[in-house]
Structures are given as C-alpha cells and as structure tokens.
Amino acid sequence: MSRCRLLAVAVSAMCVAAPISEASAKRSFGSRALQRPMRGTDVRTLQHLLTAWGVPVAVDGQFGRQTQGGVRTWERANQRRANARVSRREARALQLAVERGERYAGYEETQTMVAAPEGPGQTATIGPDGLAIAPASAPAAVKAMIAAGNRIHDKPYKYGGGHSRWNDTGYDCSGSMSYVLHAAGLLDTALDSTGFMRWGEPGKGEWVTNYANPSHSYMVIAGLRFDTSGRSDDGSRWDTEMRSSSGYTVRHPAGL
C-alpha cells in the first residue's frame, strides 16, 4: 500500500474515532459519585432531578454552591448524611423518588418562589404591589433570592424569627437575609448579624452585597435594599433608597 494510501486510511480512522471519544466523555447519571466542583451531563441530570423533586437549582452542568445546597436539603429530608456528595446508590434513590412523584416537604413554597416577575435592565425594581421585579439578566440564584424576598417582604418583625425554622410567622434582620440566601441554595443554617460579618467574600458583590454589624444586618440585591427596618416606612422590606453603610462590614456571596 502506498504512503499516501496509508495516510488517507489513518486520517479516516481518526475521523471515525472522534465521535466515539466524544460520546464516551458523556457521563450517564449514577455512573460515578458526584460532588463539588464536578461538571458534566450527569451533573445536569442531577440538577433536573433536584428541581423536579422540589428544590430548584440552576441547570448548568456545574456542581457549584447552589447544587451543593440542594443536595444537602435532599440528604437531610431523607435522613442521610449531609455531606453534599451523591453516591451511586443515592443517585438511584433520588431518581426513583422523582419517578414515584415524591416531593420535598416545602415543594409548594419553592414553586411559589420560582415564579418571580422579571423586567429589563440590570437593576431590580418595585412594582405597584410592593413586590420586587428581578432583572431578566440576573443569575438564577439572584432571581431565587428576589422571589423568596417577595414571599416574606411584608412579614412582621420577630426577634429570632427565621432562625429556628425557615417558615416562620415573622423574621428579624438576619433571619430575613438567611431566608433568601437559603432559598438560593447558598446557606444551610441561619446566621445572626455577627455571623454575617464573617460570611462570604470581602467587599461589594456584582449582584448581592451584605452589610452587617453586631446589632443589625441588611443586604442589597440587584440594586434594591432588602432591610427589615424598611418596614417602618411602607410595610415592606424592599426599598429603592440606600442607607449609610458606615460601621458595617461589607461582604458578598462568592460568585455574586
């Protein structure tokens, strides 16, 4: 066989082999244990299943902080070790649970929180009903936070509210913040204002910024202030006006 013929055969074999290699790179759900910071088609399936089970997470194929929070919620609800690692056996258990139509105890609440109104631009606005309107360009986690904030925006102030349980009759300043961060899969346990002085990354965030000192805490989400003290003005935690941040520690959720 001539050299040119051999080269042609080799090139042809490479072209045939490429799709096989690409296909083998796709992971089927349950073929491996999943944990942060893995990525792949099986992670995407996990995210679809968590959302169907009742804990909405971004479906991007990246096992990040939000997916980690969703997995921990599923683990705790099923009396499993909350290590945010999905073993092959747990992957099958989650898949079967969704197929059987099982839902998270807070399923109705999470579905309500997902349905947040959206508007143009990069900044959230407040509608005539007092609810915040998320910018369509905001990340899924930010939209989930705004939707959760809408759910409790007019709930009364309650000292310690939101700390012993997520669904409470009222919320204090740090309990309100903890609630919306938990809804976005960013927080597993409620923090007090002192805890928020250390939580997250230093400085202002692109979408979310937390302000905290030993006696009070509040946050700014997509340009709107979410602050329990705002209820004294119009009965809502949402406010378009900022307040002085002097004396507050300024931090933000990683990536936001």
C-alpha positions in Angstrom: 0.0 0.0 0.0 1.4 3.4 -0.9 2.4 6.0 1.7 -0.4 8.3 0.6 -2.9 5.5 0.9 -1.7 4.7 4.4 -2.1 8.4 5.4 -5.6 8.5 4.0 -6.6 5.4 6.0 -5.1 6.9 9.2 -7.0 10.2 8.7 -10.2 8.3 8.0 -9.8 6.3 11.2 -9.2 9.4 13.2 -12.4 11.0 11.9 -14.4 7.9 12.8 -12.8 7.7 16.3 -13.6 11.3 17.2 -17.3 10.9 17.8 -16.8 7.8 19.8 -14.4 9.6 22.1 -16.8 12.5 22.5 -19.7 10.1 23.3 -17.6 8.3 25.9 -16.9 11.6 27.6 -20.6 12.0 28.4 -21.4 10.6 31.8 -24.7 8.7 32.5 -26.3 9.6 35.8 -25.3 7.2 38.5 -22.1 6.1 36.8 -20.0 7.9 39.4 -20.3 9.7 42.7 -21.0 13.4 42.3 -19.7 16.3 44.4 -18.4 19.9 44.1 -16.8 21.0 41.8 -17.6 18.3 39.2 -19.3 19.1 35.9 -20.9 17.0 33.1 -24.1 15.7 31.7 -24.7 13.6 34.8 -24.5 16.8 37.0 -27.0 18.4 34.7 -29.3 15.4 35.2 -28.8 15.7 39.0 -29.9 19.4 38.8 -33.0 18.5 36.8 -33.9 15.8 39.3 -33.4 18.1 42.3 -35.6 20.8 40.7 -38.3 18.2 39.9 -38.1 16.9 43.5 -38.9 20.5 44.7 -35.6 22.2 45.2 -34.9 24.5 42.2 -31.3 24.8 41.2 -29.6 26.2 38.1 -29.3 23.5 35.4 -25.9 24.4 34.0 -24.0 21.1 34.4 -21.7 22.6 37.1 -21.8 21.2 40.6 -21.5 24.5 42.4 -22.6 26.1 45.7 -26.3 26.1 44.7 -26.4 22.5 43.7 -24.4 21.6 46.8 -27.2 23.2 48.9 -29.9 21.4 47.0 -28.2 18.0 47.6 -27.8 18.8 51.3 -31.5 19.6 51.5 -32.4 16.3 49.9 -30.0 14.4 52.2 -31.5 15.9 55.3 -35.0 15.3 54.2 -34.2 11.7 53.7 -32.2 11.2 56.9 -28.9 10.8 55.1 -25.5 12.1 56.0 -25.5 15.7 54.7 -22.1 15.7 53.1 -23.3 17.1 49.7 -21.9 14.0 47.9 -24.2 12.0 45.7 -23.1 8.3 45.7 -24.3 5.9 43.0 -26.8 4.5 45.4 -28.1 7.9 46.4 -28.4 8.9 42.7 -30.6 5.9 42.1 -32.7 6.8 45.2 -33.2 10.3 44.1 -34.2 9.2 40.6 -36.7 6.7 42.0 -38.2 9.3 44.3 -38.8 11.7 41.4 -40.3 8.8 39.3 -42.7 8.0 42.2 -43.8 11.6 42.3 -42.3 12.3 45.8 -41.7 15.9 46.6 -39.8 18.0 49.2 -42.0 19.0 52.1 -41.6 22.6 51.1 -42.4 21.9 47.4 -45.4 24.3 47.2 -43.3 27.1 48.7 -40.3 26.6 46.4 -42.7 26.6 43.4 -44.1 29.9 44.5 -40.7 31.4 45.0 -39.5 30.4 41.5 -42.4 32.4 39.9 -40.8 35.8 40.3 -41.7 38.7 37.9 -39.0 39.8 35.6 -38.1 43.1 33.9 -35.4 44.5 31.6 -32.1 46.0 32.6 -29.6 45.1 35.3 -31.4 46.5 38.3 -34.4 45.2 40.1 -37.5 47.4 40.5 -40.5 47.5 42.8 -44.0 47.0 41.3 -47.2 48.7 42.5 -47.9 45.6 44.6 -44.7 46.2 46.6 -43.1 43.1 45.1 -39.6 43.2 43.7 -39.2 42.6 39.9 -36.0 40.8 39.1 -34.0 41.8 36.0 -34.2 39.1 33.3 -30.4 39.2 33.1 -29.9 38.2 36.7 -28.4 34.8 37.6 -30.8 32.1 38.7 -29.6 32.4 42.3 -30.4 36.1 42.4 -33.9 35.5 40.9 -34.5 32.9 43.6 -33.4 35.3 46.3 -35.8 38.0 45.0 -38.7 35.6 44.8 -38.0 34.5 48.4 -37.8 38.1 49.5 -41.2 38.7 47.9 -42.6 35.9 49.9 -41.7 37.5 53.3 -41.3 41.2 52.3 -44.3 42.2 54.5 -44.0 39.6 57.2 -43.8 41.3 60.7 -40.5 41.8 62.5 -40.0 39.0 65.0 -36.9 38.8 67.2 -35.2 35.4 66.5 -37.6 34.8 63.6 -36.3 32.6 60.8 -33.5 31.1 63.0 -35.2 28.0 64.5 -37.2 27.3 61.3 -37.2 28.6 57.8 -41.0 29.0 57.5 -41.8 31.3 60.4 -44.5 33.8 61.3 -42.0 36.7 61.3 -38.4 37.4 60.7 -35.7 39.6 62.2 -33.0 41.3 60.1 -30.5 38.4 59.9 -33.4 35.8 59.7 -34.7 37.6 56.7 -31.3 37.5 55.0 -30.8 33.9 55.9 -34.2 33.0 54.4 -33.5 34.4 51.0 -29.9 33.1 50.9 -31.2 29.6 51.8 -33.8 29.8 49.0 -30.9 30.3 46.6 -29.1 27.3 47.9 -26.3 29.4 49.5 -27.0 28.9 53.2 -27.9 25.8 55.1 -28.1 27.3 58.6 -29.5 30.7 59.6 -26.9 33.2 60.7 -27.1 36.2 63.1 -25.8 39.6 62.2 -22.4 38.8 63.8 -22.2 35.7 61.6 -22.8 37.7 58.5 -19.8 39.9 59.4 -17.7 36.8 58.6 -19.8 35.0 55.9 -19.0 35.3 52.2 -16.2 37.2 50.4 -14.9 40.7 51.4 -16.3 43.8 49.6 -19.3 44.5 47.4 -20.6 41.9 45.0 -21.8 42.4 41.4 -25.4 41.3 42.3 -25.6 40.9 46.0 -23.9 42.7 48.9 -24.4 42.0 52.6 -23.9 44.7 55.3 -23.6 43.6 59.0 -22.5 44.8 62.4 -23.1 43.3 65.8 -26.6 44.8 66.1 -28.1 44.9 62.6 -27.7 43.5 59.1 -29.2 44.1 55.7 -28.5 43.4 52.1 -28.7 44.9 48.6 -30.0 42.5 45.9 -29.8 43.7 42.2 -29.9 47.3 43.3 -32.7 47.0 45.9 -32.2 47.3 49.6 -33.7 44.3 51.5 -33.9 45.5 55.1 -36.2 44.7 58.0 -36.0 48.3 59.1 -37.6 49.4 55.8 -41.0 48.0 57.0 -41.4 51.1 59.2 -41.7 53.3 56.0 -44.1 51.4 53.8 -44.6 48.0 55.3 -42.1 46.2 53.0 -38.5 45.0 53.4 -37.8 46.2 49.8 -36.6 49.8 49.4 -35.1 51.7 46.5 -33.3 54.1 48.8 -29.9 53.2 50.3 -28.7 53.9 53.8 -25.4 54.7 55.2 -23.1 51.7 55.4 -20.8 53.4 57.9 -19.9 51.0 60.7 -21.0 47.9 58.7 -18.8 45.0 57.5 -19.3 44.7 53.7 -19.2 41.2 52.2 -20.9 39.3 49.3 -21.8 35.7 48.3 -19.0 34.1 46.3 -19.6 34.5 42.6 -22.4 37.1 43.0 
